[in-house]
Amino acid sequence: MTPSPNGRPIDILLVEDNAGDARLTVEALRESKVSNSVSVVKDGVQAIAYLRGRGEFADATRPDLILLDLNLPRKDGREVLAEIKEDDDLKRIPVVVLTTSQAEQDILRAYDLHANCFITKPADLEQFLKVVRTIEDFWLTIVKLPKERR
Amino acid sequence: MSVDIKILLVEDNAADARLFAEALKGDTTMDADLTVVKDGEEALDYLYKRGRHAGATSPHMIFLDLNLPKRSGHEVLEKIKSDEDLKRTPVVVLTTSRSPDDVNRSYELYANAYLTKPSDLEQFLKVMEAMSYLLTSVTKLPEPAQSAAAVPIGEGN
C-alpha cells in the first residue's frame, strides 16, 4: 500500500444497512493501493452520531469521505445528506451517494442537496467491485480532499 | 458506446484550456462538446444565457479554474451553488492551487470535487480517463438546469 496523495491514510465512513453490500465494499477498499480505513454504520441516526462524535462514537475520527446509501432505517439518507451539507463544520466532507436507486427524482434531489456525486450500485458482483474501485481511483487518488479542521 | 456530454470549461490560460481539450478529445468513450470561457463574468453570462451567450446550451458539468479575471472561481462557484436552477450541475474545481484554504473553501461552497491541474498531457490524459469512466459508466449526472426531467447521461443513446 502507498500513502494517499493527500499525505496520510484516508478515513472513510460507509453508511450502509445491507450487510452484504457493506462487506463487499469494505473488502474492495481493503485491496486498494491507497492506504485507508473504513468505518461502517448501519443507519442514518448512527451516521449523524458518528459524525458528531456522540455516544458510542465519542472517539470516532472525522472521515475524509462519506459513502452514503439513500434508503436507510431510522433516518433516511436524504435527511443525513441534508444535515451534513447544512452543517458548517461537516459540509466540506465529500459525500458520494451509493444506492440501488436509479430514479431521476433521487438523482436530482441528491444533487440539489449538494451530494458530491451520485452512483448507482450495480446488482452484479463483478460490476459492483468495479464501481468501488472506480470510486477509489477517483476519490482517493485523483481528487484533493479537504483537510480536517483542527 | 460513446456518451454525449456538454462540458463548460472556465479557464483563462489558453495553454491549459488547450491541454484540457486535447485530453478530452483523446478519450474515445465520451463524445464531449466543450465550450471554453475565459473569465468568471463570462462564465455567468454563459450559464444565464446572457449577451453573446443567449443561445448557450446548459452544460452537464462545469470545470472551473479558481484564479480568474473579473470574478474569481470561488465567486462563480458560490453563485452557481446558491442558484436553485444551477446548483445541481456538478462543478469540478481544476486549479494549480494546492492551498488548503482554497481546497476547504471550495468544498464549503459545494464544489463537487477538487482537482489539481496535471502538469503535462500524459498526466492530464490519465486524469481524464479516470474521470470519463466515472462520468460515463458509473456516476449519474443530473440533466442540465432548464429541463424538468433528469435523464442520466448514457441512457437512450
Interface residues (C-beta under 8 A of the other chain):
Chain A: K85 D88 K91 R92 I93 P94 Q102 E104 Q105 I107 L108 Y111 D112 H114 N116 C117 F118 I119 T120 V131 T134 I135 D137 F138 W139 T141 I142 V143 K144 L145 P146 K147 R149
Chain B: K81 K87 R88 T89 P90 R98 P100 V103 N104 Y107 E108 Y110 N112 A113 Y114 L115 T116 V127 A130 M131 Y133 L134 S137 V138 T139 K140 L141 P142 E143 A149 A150 V151 P152
